Amino acid sequence: METQQQNTAATVPSDEAKLTRTQAIAQMIWVDLGQTNNIQTHALKFYESVSCMESKTGEMRYGTVWRYAGEKIWRVETLDGVSLRCEGLASAKVSALDLAIARLERDGYVQCIPDEAEKVDEGEVIRCFVRVIGEATDPDDVGIEGIYLVEVHTTRHLDLELVTELEREEIANAVLNEFHERQGIEVLDDFNISVHLSDGSAIENDRDEVDRQLVRKADYCGMISESESPVLMRFRCPNCGETSPHEDDACILNAFIGLLRDRGIHKEHQLEKLHAYCDVSRLWDTLNGVLDDLGNGHYMDRQVVEDSSSSGD
């Protein structure tokens, strides 16, 4: 499988004009080439400049990932021509991107020394997800529904349990900006678009602009299969089996979650985890005792009982 098709007429830039890794990634885009001869393929296109990218000219293929029909394993060709096997499209694209940078360095487009922003790497990379749900009314939006991976590079180590609301909003803002920059949608009103952290909990962004303190950059990695997404994003209610979210009175567990929500003590992502990972057997063991008490009249109004007894009813 050929993974690189270079434009031999392209001019290799001078050392001063070479791109950094960050700049090179910004001039790349993934293209779904569909399925031919039982092989599904995605190509990583590189453009010589931002203007070339905008005009869709001077593109060069610097990476390809593919899989055979019916298989779950994706393949990426290494610099040595060896087929690298990856579990899932997202991990294959990450490997292909790293290999593309190595090829660009080899071919003289990217400088081997990273820029200043990449030298200071005290943060980490966290996987975030964008879920798109809806029904397309524009032909160009058909097939847009699904789950997308966006990798967020942070300025420091991140403990998801200690992330503040402002930080969650900053992450959501960066993820949505990167997603909309790379994935066009003709009719936004047709879809519900949500952002999720690596544990699957939803995060919201209510502002167009936020201060960038935690997020250094975000990288769009493309659509992934549902099986590659966090369990919390695709769970069914352990009580009734319905896909969450569902109506507040759909089942006893969801009704209880609704009551906790009304109290205003728990944050929404905390309620999602309580709902998704509830041990319903233990819940019903406790509720059975309440039902026994109810059947034995422990919750009846004593005054009503006394009045009924005195009247002979």
PyMOL commands that set and color helices and strands:
alter all, ss='L'
color gray80, all
select helices_A, chain A and resi 15-17+21-26+50-55+89-106+116-119+139-141+160-162+165-182+188-190+226-228+231-233+252-263+268-276+280-295+302-310
alter helices_A, ss='H'
color red, helices_A
select strands_A, chain A and resi 28-36+39-47+59-68+73-77+83-87+125-134+146-154+191-196+202-203+215-224
alter strands_A, ss='S'
color yellow, strands_A
deselect
rebuild
show_as cartoon
